[in-house]
Amino acid sequence: MSTEDNKALFRRWCEVISQNRLDRVEEIIAPEEVDHALPPGVPAGLEGVKQVFRLLHTAFPDLQIEIDDLIAEGDKVVGRVTARGTHEGEFMGIAPTGKPVSFTAIDVVRIAGGKIAERWSQADNLALLQQLGAVPAAGHTAAAR
C-alpha cells in the first residue's frame, strides 16, 4: 500500500470510531493486531480493541475523533487527533457528569496487509480526568474545589 492508502486507512478508522460502527472494526484492524496502548486486563487483538471501543462509546456516546495532523512514511502513520464527547456513562469508575470533554492523542499505527497491525498511543488522560473533576487542575487543591 502507498503512504496515501495508509493515511486513508487511518482516516477510515477515525470515521468508524466517530460513527460508533463496531461492526466495521474487523475491516480495519488485523485479527492479530498488537495494541501497545490497551489498558491492563484488556485482552490482546480484536477483542481488546472492541472492548475499548465499547467502553469509550458507553462513557461518551457522542464521541467524535478529529484528525489534526497526519503523517505517513513507509508502513507507519502518525495521527495527532482531538477527541470530543459528552460524559454520559461511567468511565473508569467515574459516574456520568454530563460534562463535555476534549482531549488530544498521538497515535502511531503500523499497517500490514491493508489493515492496522500494530498501534502505539499517547493520550492526554490527565486533561480528560481534570475535565471530569477526578483530578484537580494545575494550581488548584482539593480544598479549593
Contacts in CASP RR format, 6 or more apart in sequence:
PFRMAT RR
TARGET T0000
AUTHOR 0000-0000-0000
METHOD contacts of the structure
MODEL  1
MSTEDNKALFRRWCEVISQNRLDRVEEIIAPEEVDHALPPGVPAGLEGVK
QVFRLLHTAFPDLQIEIDDLIAEGDKVVGRVTARGTHEGEFMGIAPTGKP
VSFTAIDVVRIAGGKIAERWSQADNLALLQQLGAVPAAGHTAAAR
1 9 0 8 1.000
1 75 0 8 1.000
1 111 0 8 1.000
1 113 0 8 1.000
1 114 0 8 1.000
3 72 0 8 1.000
3 73 0 8 1.000
3 74 0 8 1.000
3 77 0 8 1.000
4 72 0 8 1.000
5 114 0 8 1.000
6 72 0 8 1.000
6 74 0 8 1.000
6 75 0 8 1.000
6 76 0 8 1.000
6 77 0 8 1.000
6 111 0 8 1.000
7 70 0 8 1.000
7 72 0 8 1.000
7 77 0 8 1.000
9 28 0 8 1.000
9 77 0 8 1.000
9 111 0 8 1.000
9 114 0 8 1.000
9 115 0 8 1.000
9 116 0 8 1.000
10 67 0 8 1.000
10 70 0 8 1.000
10 72 0 8 1.000
10 77 0 8 1.000
10 79 0 8 1.000
10 107 0 8 1.000
10 109 0 8 1.000
10 116 0 8 1.000
11 67 0 8 1.000
11 70 0 8 1.000
12 27 0 8 1.000
12 28 0 8 1.000
13 28 0 8 1.000
13 29 0 8 1.000
13 109 0 8 1.000
13 116 0 8 1.000
14 65 0 8 1.000
14 66 0 8 1.000
14 67 0 8 1.000
14 81 0 8 1.000
15 21 0 8 1.000
16 24 0 8 1.000
16 25 0 8 1.000
16 27 0 8 1.000
16 28 0 8 1.000
17 53 0 8 1.000
17 56 0 8 1.000
17 63 0 8 1.000
17 65 0 8 1.000
18 63 0 8 1.000
18 64 0 8 1.000
18 65 0 8 1.000
20 57 0 8 1.000
20 61 0 8 1.000
20 63 0 8 1.000
22 50 0 8 1.000
22 53 0 8 1.000
22 54 0 8 1.000
22 57 0 8 1.000
25 46 0 8 1.000
25 49 0 8 1.000
25 50 0 8 1.000
25 53 0 8 1.000
26 46 0 8 1.000
27 115 0 8 1.000
28 115 0 8 1.000
28 116 0 8 1.000
29 45 0 8 1.000
29 46 0 8 1.000
29 49 0 8 1.000
29 115 0 8 1.000
29 116 0 8 1.000
30 112 0 8 1.000
30 113 0 8 1.000
30 115 0 8 1.000
30 116 0 8 1.000
30 117 0 8 1.000
31 45 0 8 1.000
31 46 0 8 1.000
32 45 0 8 1.000
32 117 0 8 1.000
33 44 0 8 1.000
33 45 0 8 1.000
33 46 0 8 1.000
33 49 0 8 1.000
33 115 0 8 1.000
33 116 0 8 1.000
33 117 0 8 1.000
33 118 0 8 1.000
33 119 0 8 1.000
34 44 0 8 1.000
34 45 0 8 1.000
34 117 0 8 1.000
34 118 0 8 1.000
34 119 0 8 1.000
35 44 0 8 1.000
35 45 0 8 1.000
35 48 0 8 1.000
35 49 0 8 1.000
35 118 0 8 1.000
35 119 0 8 1.000
36 118 0 8 1.000
36 119 0 8 1.000
36 120 0 8 1.000
36 121 0 8 1.000
37 119 0 8 1.000
37 120 0 8 1.000
37 121 0 8 1.000
37 122 0 8 1.000
37 123 0 8 1.000
38 44 0 8 1.000
38 48 0 8 1.000
38 49 0 8 1.000
38 52 0 8 1.000
39 52 0 8 1.000
42 48 0 8 1.000
42 51 0 8 1.000
42 52 0 8 1.000
43 51 0 8 1.000
55 91 0 8 1.000
56 63 0 8 1.000
57 63 0 8 1.000
58 89 0 8 1.000
58 90 0 8 1.000
59 87 0 8 1.000
59 88 0 8 1.000
59 89 0 8 1.000
59 90 0 8 1.000
59 91 0 8 1.000
59 96 0 8 1.000
60 83 0 8 1.000
60 85 0 8 1.000
60 86 0 8 1.000
60 87 0 8 1.000
60 88 0 8 1.000
60 89 0 8 1.000
60 91 0 8 1.000
60 101 0 8 1.000
61 86 0 8 1.000
61 88 0 8 1.000
61 89 0 8 1.000
62 85 0 8 1.000
62 86 0 8 1.000
62 88 0 8 1.000
63 83 0 8 1.000
63 84 0 8 1.000
63 85 0 8 1.000
64 83 0 8 1.000
64 84 0 8 1.000
64 85 0 8 1.000
65 81 0 8 1.000
65 82 0 8 1.000
65 83 0 8 1.000
66 81 0 8 1.000
66 82 0 8 1.000
66 83 0 8 1.000
66 84 0 8 1.000
67 79 0 8 1.000
67 80 0 8 1.000
67 81 0 8 1.000
68 79 0 8 1.000
68 80 0 8 1.000
68 81 0 8 1.000
68 82 0 8 1.000
68 104 0 8 1.000
69 78 0 8 1.000
69 79 0 8 1.000
69 80 0 8 1.000
70 77 0 8 1.000
70 78 0 8 1.000
70 79 0 8 1.000
70 80 0 8 1.000
71 77 0 8 1.000
71 78 0 8 1.000
71 79 0 8 1.000
72 78 0 8 1.000
75 110 0 8 1.000
75 111 0 8 1.000
75 112 0 8 1.000
76 108 0 8 1.000
76 109 0 8 1.000
76 110 0 8 1.000
76 111 0 8 1.000
77 108 0 8 1.000
77 109 0 8 1.000
77 111 0 8 1.000
78 106 0 8 1.000
78 107 0 8 1.000
78 108 0 8 1.000
79 106 0 8 1.000
79 107 0 8 1.000
79 108 0 8 1.000
80 104 0 8 1.000
80 105 0 8 1.000
80 106 0 8 1.000
81 104 0 8 1.000
81 105 0 8 1.000
81 106 0 8 1.000
81 107 0 8 1.000
82 102 0 8 1.000
82 103 0 8 1.000
82 104 0 8 1.000
83 101 0 8 1.000
83 102 0 8 1.000
83 103 0 8 1.000
83 104 0 8 1.000
83 105 0 8 1.000
83 123 0 8 1.000
84 100 0 8 1.000
84 101 0 8 1.000
84 102 0 8 1.000
85 100 0 8 1.000
85 101 0 8 1.000
85 102 0 8 1.000
86 98 0 8 1.000
86 99 0 8 1.000
86 100 0 8 1.000
86 101 0 8 1.000
87 94 0 8 1.000
87 96 0 8 1.000
87 97 0 8 1.000
87 98 0 8 1.000
87 99 0 8 1.000
87 100 0 8 1.000
87 101 0 8 1.000
87 132 0 8 1.000
88 96 0 8 1.000
88 98 0 8 1.000
89 95 0 8 1.000
89 96 0 8 1.000
90 96 0 8 1.000
91 132 0 8 1.000
92 134 0 8 1.000
94 129 0 8 1.000
94 132 0 8 1.000
94 133 0 8 1.000
94 134 0 8 1.000
97 132 0 8 1.000
97 133 0 8 1.000
99 131 0 8 1.000
99 132 0 8 1.000
101 128 0 8 1.000
101 131 0 8 1.000
101 132 0 8 1.000
102 131 0 8 1.000
103 123 0 8 1.000
103 124 0 8 1.000
103 125 0 8 1.000
103 127 0 8 1.000
103 128 0 8 1.000
103 131 0 8 1.000
104 123 0 8 1.000
104 124 0 8 1.000
104 127 0 8 1.000
105 121 0 8 1.000
105 122 0 8 1.000
105 123 0 8 1.000
105 124 0 8 1.000
106 121 0 8 1.000
106 122 0 8 1.000
107 119 0 8 1.000
107 120 0 8 1.000
107 121 0 8 1.000
108 119 0 8 1.000
108 120 0 8 1.000
108 121 0 8 1.000
109 116 0 8 1.000
109 118 0 8 1.000
109 119 0 8 1.000
109 120 0 8 1.000
110 116 0 8 1.000
110 117 0 8 1.000
110 118 0 8 1.000
110 119 0 8 1.000
111 117 0 8 1.000
112 118 0 8 1.000
126 135 0 8 1.000
129 135 0 8 1.000
130 136 0 8 1.000
130 137 0 8 1.000
133 145 0 8 1.000
136 142 0 8 1.000
136 144 0 8 1.000
136 145 0 8 1.000
END
